[in-house]
Amino acid sequence: MQRVSEYRSARRSGSSGAEAIEQVDDDEQEQAQITDFAAKADFEIRQATARGDFDNLKYAGKPIPGLGTTLDPDWWVKGLIEREQLSGLAPAPFRLRTEDAELDGKLDQQYMESRVRELLEDFNRQVVDARRQLLGGPPVVTKTRDVEQEIERWRERRAARRSQVEQDEAAEREAAQQGEVKRSPWWRRRR
């Protein structure tokens, strides 16, 4: 029935009957190939389901993340940064703000004054370079640090930590002398 209607519509359009029949036959072959492809895909999916290939998928029974949100043109870059946990890719002003906030802790981990000086000079160089940038972007509001003043602050913090450790050790010794220290369990005592 469908073939007859296609034949009639082809004749009305002005093509001859033989051309219309050939056109209809070509369309049927194309449709058959598409149907065969769809049937093959459906068959493959059924087989994979029977084998259990779709069991234990990451988002099984859960909503797909990002579905229903607007498409961000940089979605793949943001996804890569999130998946690979990349850091240090922010514009210089933002990166320098976080480095500035963490700089005291980083300096406190150092044992040599020369290393502290190197870190401070490197930080100041990065701030100056970011201010000289010609690419535009957000303004650099991070201030450079006075190296000598920061080294003095580092020495004070280090001395305070040292005195705290000494006070703790003295308190432990005093408690040990007074016998207030709990004895270690019998299985840990030396004979």
BASE-598332 format. One record per residue: residue in three letters; chain; x, y, z of N, C-alpha, C in turn. Coordinates in pm, 1 decimal, padded with zeros to 6 digits. Layout:
! residues N
Ala:A:X:Y:Z:X:Y:Z:X:Y:Z
...
This chain:
! residues 191
Met:A:00081.5:-00118.5:00000.0:00000.0:00000.0:00000.0:00087.1:00126.7:00000.0
Gln:A:00193.9:00120.5:00083.9:00282.7:00235.8:00091.3:00353.6:00255.8:-00042.2
Arg:A:00387.9:00145.0:-00105.5:00457.3:00152.8:-00233.2:00368.1:00214.7:-00340.3
Val:A:00242.5:00183.0:-00335.4:00148.3:00239.0:-00432.3:00136.5:00389.8:-00412.7
Ser:A:00127.9:00432.2:-00285.5:00115.4:00576.1:-00260.2:00242.3:00649.6:-00301.7
Glu:A:00358.4:00589.4:-00282.5:00483.3:00651.5:-00325.9:00488.1:00660.0:-00478.4
Tyr:A:00439.8:00556.0:-00544.3:00437.5:00554.3:-00690.3:00348.7:00666.8:-00742.1
Arg:A:00231.3:00681.1:-00681.9:00137.6:00785.6:-00726.0:00196.5:00924.4:-00702.9
Ser:A:00259.7:00944.8:-00588.0:00316.3:01077.6:-00561.0:00432.0:01107.4:-00656.0
Ala:A:00506.8:01004.9:-00693.5:00616.4:01024.1:-00788.2:00562.7:01059.1:-00925.7
Arg:A:00450.9:00997.3:-00967.1:00391.5:01027.2:-01097.7:00336.1:01167.7:-01102.0
Arg:A:00278.6:01210.2:-00991.1:00222.3:01345.9:-00987.8:00332.2:01451.1:-00998.1
Ser:A:00450.0:01416.6:-00945.7:00559.3:01513.4:-00949.4:00618.9:01528.0:-01088.7
Gly:A:00579.2:01439.8:-01180.7:00622.8:01456.9:-01318.5:00722.9:01355.1:-01364.4
Ser:A:00766.4:01264.0:-01282.6:00862.4:01163.5:-01328.5:00786.5:01046.4:-01390.2
Ser:A:00855.0:00970.9:-01474.9:00790.0:00857.5:-01543.0:00772.5:00741.9:-01446.5
Gly:A:00696.8:00646.5:-01483.5:00665.7:00532.7:-01396.9:00787.0:00448.2:-01366.0
Ala:A:00875.1:00426.0:-01466.0:00993.1:00341.3:-01444.9:01088.4:00408.8:-01346.8
Glu:A:01105.2:00539.6:-01364.5:01192.3:00613.6:-01271.7:01134.9:00610.2:-01131.4
Ala:A:01003.3:00622.0:-01121.3:00938.5:00620.7:-00991.1:00955.9:00486.0:-00923.5
Ile:A:00944.5:00377.5:-01002.4:00961.1:00243.2:-00944.2:01105.2:00223.9:-00898.2
Glu:A:01202.1:00270.7:-00979.7:01343.0:00260.1:-00939.8:01369.9:00339.9:-00812.6
Gln:A:01312.1:00459.5:-00806.5:01330.1:00545.8:-00690.1:01270.2:00478.1:-00566.3
Val:A:01153.9:00419.0:-00581.2:01089.4:00350.6:-00469.7:01172.6:00231.7:-00426.3
Asp:A:01229.0:00154.9:-00522.9:01312.8:00039.6:-00489.0:01438.7:00082.6:-00414.5
Asp:A:01500.9:00194.6:-00458.9:01620.1:00246.1:-00390.9:01587.1:00287.7:-00247.3
Asp:A:01472.7:00354.4:-00231.3:01430.8:00396.7:-00097.6:01407.8:00276.6:-00006.9
Glu:A:01347.7:00168.0:-00064.5:01322.8:00048.1:00016.2:01453.3:-00017.9:00058.6
Gln:A:01551.8:-00021.6:-00032.0:01680.4:-00081.6:00003.0:01749.7:-00001.1:00113.2
Glu:A:01745.1:00131.4:00100.8:01803.0:00217.9:00202.2:01734.9:00195.8:00336.6
Gln:A:01601.3:00189.0:00333.0:01522.8:00166.3:00454.4:01556.6:00030.2:00514.2
Ala:A:01575.1:-00070.8:00427.6:01608.9:-00204.6:00476.2:01746.4:-00204.0:00542.3
Gln:A:01842.5:-00132.6:00484.6:01975.8:-00125.0:00544.2:01970.2:-00055.2:00679.5
Ile:A:01894.8:00053.7:00686.7:01881.4:00125.7:00812.4:01815.0:00036.6:00916.1
Thr:A:01713.2:-00035.3:00875.2:01644.2:-00125.9:00965.6:01737.5:-00236.8:01010.2
Asp:A:01816.1:-00291.5:00916.6:01910.7:-00396.7:00952.9:02014.8:-00344.5:01051.6
Phe:A:02060.9:-00221.7:01029.6:02158.7:-00162.1:01120.1:02098.2:-00143.6:01258.5
Ala:A:01975.1:-00093.0:01262.7:01907.6:-00074.4:01390.8:01883.4:-00208.1:01459.2
Ala:A:01844.7:-00309.2:01381.2:01822.2:-00442.4:01438.8:01953.4:-00499.8:01491.7
Lys:A:02061.7:-00478.2:01418.8:02192.9:-00528.1:01462.4:02234.5:-00458.3:01591.3
Ala:A:02216.1:-00327.0:01597.5:02251.1:-00252.9:01719.4:02166.5:-00300.9:01837.1
Asp:A:02037.6:-00320.5:01812.3:01948.3:-00369.5:01917.2:01991.4:-00507.7:01963.6
Phe:A:02030.1:-00594.1:01869.0:02076.1:-00728.3:01902.5:02203.5:-00722.7:01987.2
Glu:A:02298.1:-00636.9:01948.7:02422.9:-00623.3:02023.3:02397.9:-00572.3:02165.0
Ile:A:02306.1:-00478.2:02179.8:02273.0:-00425.7:02312.5:02211.8:-00534.7:02399.0
Arg:A:02123.7:-00613.5:02341.6:02062.2:-00723.5:02417.2:02167.3:-00824.8:02461.8
Gln:A:02260.0:-00857.9:02372.4:02365.7:-00953.0:02408.3:02454.2:-00897.7:02520.8
Ala:A:02490.5:-00769.6:02510.9:02575.3:-00708.6:02613.6:02502.6:-00705.5:02748.3
Thr:A:02373.0:-00679.2:02745.1:02294.0:-00680.5:02868.3:02290.5:-00820.0:02928.0
Ala:A:02274.6:-00921.4:02843.6:02270.5:-01059.8:02891.3:02405.0:-01102.2:02949.8
Arg:A:02515.4:-01053.4:02890.7:02648.0:-01086.0:02943.6:02677.9:-01011.2:03072.0
Gly:A:02604.6:-00901.3:03096.9:02628.7:-00822.2:03217.5:02727.8:-00709.7:03195.7
Asp:A:02748.7:-00671.1:03070.9:02843.8:-00563.2:03042.3:02798.0:-00429.2:03098.4
Phe:A:02669.9:-00412.9:03120.0:02618.5:-00285.3:03168.9:02597.6:-00285.6:03320.6
Asp:A:02634.7:-00393.5:03386.6:02624.7:-00396.9:03531.7:02738.3:-00315.5:03591.7
Asn:A:02716.2:-00259.6:03707.4:02817.7:-00184.8:03783.0:02873.1:-00065.2:03706.1
Leu:A:02789.5:00001.8:03631.4:02833.0:00124.7:03566.1:02840.7:00235.7:03669.9
Lys:A:02919.6:00337.3:03640.6:02946.7:00443.6:03737.7:02819.6:00516.5:03781.5
Tyr:A:02731.7:00546.5:03690.2:02612.3:00624.0:03723.8:02485.2:00539.9:03718.8
Ala:A:02494.9:00411.4:03742.0:02377.2:00324.9:03739.5:02280.6:00365.8:03851.1
Gly:A:02159.2:00397.7:03813.8:02057.0:00435.7:03911.0:02071.6:00576.9:03963.6
Lys:A:02164.1:00653.5:03908.2:02187.2:00790.7:03953.3:02167.1:00885.4:03835.3
Pro:A:02133.8:01010.1:03863.6:02121.7:01104.7:03752.5:02258.3:01135.0:03691.5
Ile:A:02259.4:01157.6:03564.3:02383.1:01189.0:03494.2:02421.5:01332.4:03528.7
Pro:A:02544.1:01355.2:03575.7:02583.5:01490.5:03614.5:02585.7:01584.7:03494.6
Gly:A:02537.1:01704.8:03516.8:02538.6:01806.2:03412.5:02424.2:01796.4:03314.8
Leu:A:02338.1:01695.7:03330.0:02226.5:01679.8:03239.6:02119.5:01782.7:03273.0
Gly:A:02074.4:01856.4:03176.6:01970.9:01956.0:03199.5:02025.5:02094.7:03227.7
Thr:A:02156.3:02110.2:03234.8:02213.7:02242.9:03254.8:02248.3:02301.9:03118.7
Thr:A:02270.7:02430.4:03116.7:02307.0:02494.7:02990.5:02448.8:02455.8:02953.2
Leu:A:02475.9:02453.8:02825.8:02606.1:02410.7:02776.7:02705.7:02525.2:02786.9
Asp:A:02811.1:02501.3:02862.0:02918.8:02597.3:02877.6:03019.7:02572.6:02765.8
Pro:A:03064.8:02674.7:02694.0:03158.5:02651.2:02584.8:03291.5:02590.8:02631.4
Asp:A:03327.9:02611.0:02756.5:03453.9:02557.5:02808.3:03431.9:02436.1:02897.5
Trp:A:03326.0:02361.8:02872.7:03291.8:02249.2:02959.7:03400.7:02144.0:02963.3
Trp:A:03466.3:02120.4:02852.7:03567.4:02015.5:02849.1:03692.0:02055.6:02926.3
Val:A:03728.8:02184.9:02922.3:03845.7:02231.4:02997.8:03817.4:02221.5:03147.4
Lys:A:03698.4:02266.9:03187.2:03662.2:02259.8:03329.0:03653.9:02115.6:03375.8
Gly:A:03602.7:02027.2:03291.8:03595.9:01885.7:03326.5:03734.7:01825.2:03341.6
Leu:A:03826.6:01862.2:03252.8:03963.6:01812.3:03260.2:04031.4:01859.0:03388.7
Ile:A:04013.8:01986.0:03421.6:04074.3:02040.5:03543.4:04018.8:01969.1:03665.7
Glu:A:03889.8:01943.6:03665.9:03826.6:01876.9:03779.5:03870.5:01730.7:03789.8
Arg:A:03872.4:01659.1:03676.5:03909.8:01517.1:03677.5:04055.3:01496.9:03715.8
Glu:A:04142.6:01575.2:03656.8:04286.4:01558.1:03678.2:04337.0:01633.9:03799.7
Gln:A:04250.4:01710.7:03863.4:04283.8:01790.6:03981.9:04406.1:01878.1:03954.9
Leu:A:04399.2:01949.4:03843.6:04508.5:02037.6:03805.9:04500.0:02165.5:03887.5
Ser:A:04613.7:02218.8:03923.9:04616.0:02344.2:03998.1:04718.6:02436.8:03934.0
Gly:A:04712.2:02561.4:03968.5:04806.6:02657.6:03913.0:04767.2:02708.2:03776.2
Leu:A:04642.2:02682.3:03734.8:04598.8:02725.8:03602.6:04518.2:02854.9:03606.2
Ala:A:04497.7:02909.1:03724.0:04418.6:03030.0:03737.8:04499.3:03150.1:03688.5
Pro:A:04431.3:03258.1:03656.1:04505.6:03379.1:03619.6:04597.3:03421.6:03734.5
Ala:A:04705.8:03486.5:03699.5:04809.0:03522.4:03797.4:04753.6:03596.4:03920.1
Pro:A:04662.8:03694.3:03905.7:04614.8:03763.1:04025.6:04547.1:03669.9:04126.4
Phe:A:04468.2:03573.9:04078.3:04400.9:03481.2:04169.3:04500.4:03383.8:04232.4
Arg:A:04593.4:03336.2:04151.7:04694.5:03243.1:04202.1:04782.8:03309.8:04306.3
Leu:A:04818.6:03436.3:04281.8:04903.9:03507.9:04376.1:04832.4:03535.3:04508.0
Arg:A:04702.5:03557.3:04503.0:04627.7:03577.9:04628.4:04633.9:03453.7:04716.5
Thr:A:04615.8:03337.3:04656.1:04620.1:03214.0:04736.1:04762.5:03187.3:04784.8
Glu:A:04862.3:03214.1:04701.3:05001.2:03195.1:04744.9:05035.3:03289.7:04858.5
Asp:A:04984.8:03412.2:04851.9:05010.5:03510.0:04957.3:04950.3:03463.0:05090.3
Ala:A:04830.8:03406.8:05083.8:04765.9:03359.2:05206.0:04839.2:03239.8:05266.6
Glu:A:04902.8:03157.7:05183.2:04970.7:03036.9:05231.1:05120.4:03056.3:05252.2
Leu:A:05172.2:03175.5:05223.9:05316.9:03196.7:05225.9:05376.2:03183.2:05365.6
Asp:A:05310.5:03234.8:05469.5:05365.5:03224.8:05605.0:05382.1:03079.3:05646.9
Gly:A:05282.6:02996.2:05617.0:05293.2:02854.1:05650.5:05406.1:02786.8:05575.2
Lys:A:05424.2:02825.9:05450.6:05531.7:02768.5:05369.9:05668.1:02811.9:05423.3
Leu:A:05676.7:02937.1:05466.3:05802.7:02985.8:05522.6:05834.2:02917.6:05654.8
Asp:A:05731.4:02892.2:05736.1:05752.4:02828.9:05866.6:05804.6:02686.2:05853.3
Gln:A:05786.4:02623.8:05740.8:05834.7:02487.5:05720.0:05983.4:02484.1:05684.5
Gln:A:06040.4:02599.6:05654.9:06180.9:02605.6:05614.1:06272.2:02613.1:05736.5
Tyr:A:06393.6:02557.0:05723.2:06489.2:02554.5:05833.9:06604.1:02651.4:05814.4
Met:A:06624.7:02692.9:05687.4:06737.6:02780.9:05659.6:06689.0:02918.9:05615.4
Glu:A:06757.4:03019.1:05663.3:06720.2:03156.2:05628.5:06740.5:03182.6:05479.8
Ser:A:06840.2:03121.2:05419.5:06864.6:03142.2:05276.3:06747.8:03089.5:05192.4
Arg:A:06689.5:02979.0:05235.3:06573.9:02923.8:05163.3:06452.6:03014.8:05178.0
Val:A:06434.6:03072.9:05296.9:06324.0:03167.0:05319.4:06341.6:03288.7:05229.7
Arg:A:06464.3:03335.8:05221.1:06494.1:03451.6:05136.4:06463.2:03420.5:04989.3
Glu:A:06501.3:03301.5:04943.0:06473.8:03261.4:04804.7:06323.1:03258.9:04777.0
Leu:A:06245.9:03202.0:04868.4:06100.6:03194.4:04849.9:06038.4:03333.8:04844.1
Leu:A:06083.3:03422.6:04929.9:06028.3:03558.7:04930.5:06065.0:03634.4:04802.6
Glu:A:06189.8:03620.0:04759.3:06230.8:03688.5:04636.1:06156.0:03633.8:04514.6
Asp:A:06133.5:03503.8:04511.1:06057.1:03443.7:04401.8:05912.3:03494.1:04403.3
Phe:A:05851.8:03501.2:04520.4:05714.4:03551.3:04531.1:05706.2:03696.5:04482.9
Asn:A:05799.8:03779.8:04527.7:05800.3:03920.7:04485.8:05819.7:03933.0:04334.6
Arg:A:05905.1:03848.0:04276.6:05927.0:03851.2:04131.9:05798.5:03815.2:04056.7
Gln:A:05724.8:03716.6:04106.8:05599.4:03678.7:04043.3:05497.0:03791.5:04049.8
Val:A:05491.8:03861.7:04162.5:05397.4:03973.6:04175.8:05432.6:04084.4:04077.2
Val:A:05560.1:04116.6:04067.2:05603.4:04222.9:03974.5:05575.6:04181.9:03830.4
Asp:A:05603.4:04056.5:03795.6:05575.6:04009.0:03659.6:05426.7:04014.6:03627.6
Ala:A:05343.3:03980.2:03724.3:05198.4:03983.7:03702.4:05150.7:04127.0:03683.4
Arg:A:05213.0:04221.0:03751.5:05173.8:04362.0:03733.8:05215.1:04414.6:03596.9
Arg:A:05319.5:04360.3:03542.0:05368.6:04406.0:03410.9:05296.6:04341.0:03293.7
Gln:A:05210.1:04248.9:03319.1:05146.2:04176.1:03209.7:05069.5:04269.9:03117.1
Leu:A:05071.6:04237.5:02991.3:05004.0:04319.1:02891.3:04879.4:04249.6:02838.7
Leu:A:04848.3:04133.0:02891.7:04735.9:04055.1:02841.6:04602.1:04102.2:02897.0
Gly:A:04603.8:04185.7:02995.2:04479.4:04229.4:03058.1:04440.2:04132.2:03166.5
Gly:A:04313.0:04125.6:03194.8:04265.5:04036.2:03299.6:04240.6:04112.3:03428.4
Pro:A:04213.4:04040.2:03534.5:04184.0:04106.3:03661.7:04307.8:04178.3:03715.8
Pro:A:04286.4:04284.0:03791.9:04401.0:04359.6:03844.3:04474.5:04280.7:03953.6
Val:A:04602.7:04306.7:03964.9:04685.1:04242.4:04066.9:04680.7:04329.1:04192.1
Val:A:04619.1:04278.3:04297.5:04608.0:04354.0:04422.9:04703.1:04301.1:04529.5
Thr:A:04773.1:04193.9:04500.1:04867.3:04136.3:04595.6:04990.1:04225.1:04605.1
Lys:A:05031.2:04252.3:04727.9:05147.1:04339.6:04749.0:05273.2:04256.0:04761.4
Thr:A:05384.0:04315.9:04723.3:05512.2:04249.3:04743.4:05543.1:04252.8:04892.6
Arg:A:05628.6:04162.6:04935.1:05663.9:04155.0:05076.9:05806.9:04204.4:05096.0
Asp:A:05827.1:04276.8:05205.5:05960.2:04323.4:05241.5:06038.8:04203.1:05293.1
Val:A:06145.9:04168.8:05225.7:06219.5:04046.7:05255.2:06276.8:04049.7:05396.2
Glu:A:06341.7:04158.7:05433.8:06405.0:04166.3:05566.5:06300.7:04161.5:05679.0
Gln:A:06190.6:04227.8:05659.5:06084.5:04228.1:05761.0:06023.3:04088.1:05774.5
Glu:A:06003.2:04018.7:05662.4:05946.3:03883.7:05666.3:06043.6:03784.3:05730.0
Ile:A:06173.1:03802.1:05705.7:06271.5:03714.3:05769.0:06270.7:03736.0:05919.8
Glu:A:06257.6:03858.8:05963.4:06249.9:03888.0:06107.5:06124.6:03823.6:06168.6
Arg:A:06012.4:03834.7:06099.2:05889.7:03769.4:06148.0:05908.2:03617.8:06153.7
Trp:A:05976.1:03559.3:06052.7:06003.0:03415.5:06051.0:06088.0:03375.0:06170.7
Arg:A:06190.7:03455.2:06202.5:06275.4:03427.0:06319.0:06193.0:03430.4:06448.2
Glu:A:06104.8:03529.1:06461.8:06020.9:03540.0:06582.7:05928.6:03419.0:06596.1
Arg:A:05865.2:03380.3:06487.7:05776.3:03262.9:06492.8:05853.8:03136.6:06525.8
Arg:A:05974.5:03125.3:06471.0:06058.4:03008.6:06497.2:06102.2:03005.3:06643.0
Ala:A:06139.0:03121.2:06697.9:06179.1:03127.1:06838.2:06061.4:03094.2:06929.9
Ala:A:05941.2:03140.7:06893.9:05822.6:03110.2:06974.6:05793.4:02960.8:06972.5
Arg:A:05808.0:02898.5:06856.9:05786.8:02753.0:06848.7:05890.8:02678.0:06931.6
Arg:A:06015.1:02723.6:06923.3:06122.8:02659.7:06999.1:06097.1:02670.5:07150.1
Ser:A:06056.5:02786.7:07193.7:06030.3:02803.4:07337.6:05910.1:02718.9:07380.9
Gln:A:05810.6:02705.0:07295.3:05694.7:02621.0:07327.6:05735.9:02474.7:07340.6
Val:A:05822.6:02429.4:07250.9:05871.7:02291.0:07257.8:05951.2:02270.5:07386.5
Glu:A:06036.3:02367.8:07419.4:06115.3:02357.0:07542.9:06025.9:02354.0:07666.3
Gln:A:05919.1:02433.9:07666.2:05825.7:02434.3:07779.6:05755.5:02299.3:07790.8
Asp:A:05716.0:02243.4:07679.6:05650.6:02112.0:07681.2:05744.2:02003.5:07733.1
Glu:A:05870.0:02007.9:07689.5:05967.0:01908.5:07735.9:05993.3:01923.2:07885.0
Ala:A:06002.4:02047.3:07932.2:06024.8:02070.7:08075.4:05906.3:02020.3:08157.0
Ala:A:05785.8:02040.9:08108.2:05666.4:01992.9:08179.1:05665.4:01840.1:08184.5
Glu:A:05707.9:01775.6:08077.6:05714.0:01629.2:08076.9:05817.7:01577.9:08175.5
Arg:A:05935.4:01644.1:08178.1:06039.4:01602.4:08272.2:05994.5:01619.6:08416.7
Glu:A:05929.2:01731.0:08444.2:05880.2:01758.3:08580.2:05774.9:01655.6:08620.6
Ala:A:05687.4:01622.9:08529.7:05583.9:01523.9:08559.6:05646.4:01385.9:08580.7
Ala:A:05752.3:01354.6:08506.1:05819.6:01226.3:08522.4:05888.8:01219.4:08657.9
Gln:A:05946.5:01330.8:08700.8:06014.5:01333.5:08830.5:05915.6:01318.3:08946.4
Gln:A:05798.1:01369.0:08929.7:05698.2:01360.0:09036.3:05624.4:01226.8:09032.3
Gly:A:05652.1:01145.5:08933.3:05589.3:01015.1:08926.1:05447.0:01018.9:08873.8
Glu:A:05409.9:01125.8:08810.3:05273.9:01138.0:08758.6:05258.1:01071.9:08622.0
Val:A:05368.0:01032.3:08564.8:05360.5:00971.7:08433.0:05312.1:00828.0:08449.3
Lys:A:05217.2:00789.0:08370.7:05165.5:00652.2:08376.1:05274.3:00557.4:08330.9
Arg:A:05279.5:00445.7:08396.9:05374.8:00343.6:08355.5:05326.0:00281.0:08226.6
Ser:A:05420.4:00243.4:08144.0:05382.4:00179.6:08018.2:05333.2:00038.3:08047.5
Pro:A:05251.7:-00017.8:07963.2:05201.4:-00153.4:07986.4:05316.7:-00252.9:07997.7
Trp:A:05292.0:-00361.8:08065.0:05397.7:-00459.4:08092.6:05459.1:-00516.6:07966.5
Trp:A:05381.9:-00525.6:07858.1:05436.3:-00585.1:07736.4:05527.7:-00489.9:07660.2
Arg:A:05528.4:-00362.8:07699.0:05615.7:-00266.1:07632.9:05740.7:-00234.1:07716.1
Arg:A:05744.2:-00278.2:07839.2:05859.9:-00248.8:07924.3:05979.7:-00334.6:07883.8
Arg:A:06095.1:-00275.7:07896.1:06217.4:-00351.4:07867.6:06258.1:-00427.6:07992.1
Arg:A:06322.6:-00535.1:07972.0:06366.5:-00616.5:08086.0:06511.3:-00603.1:08109.2
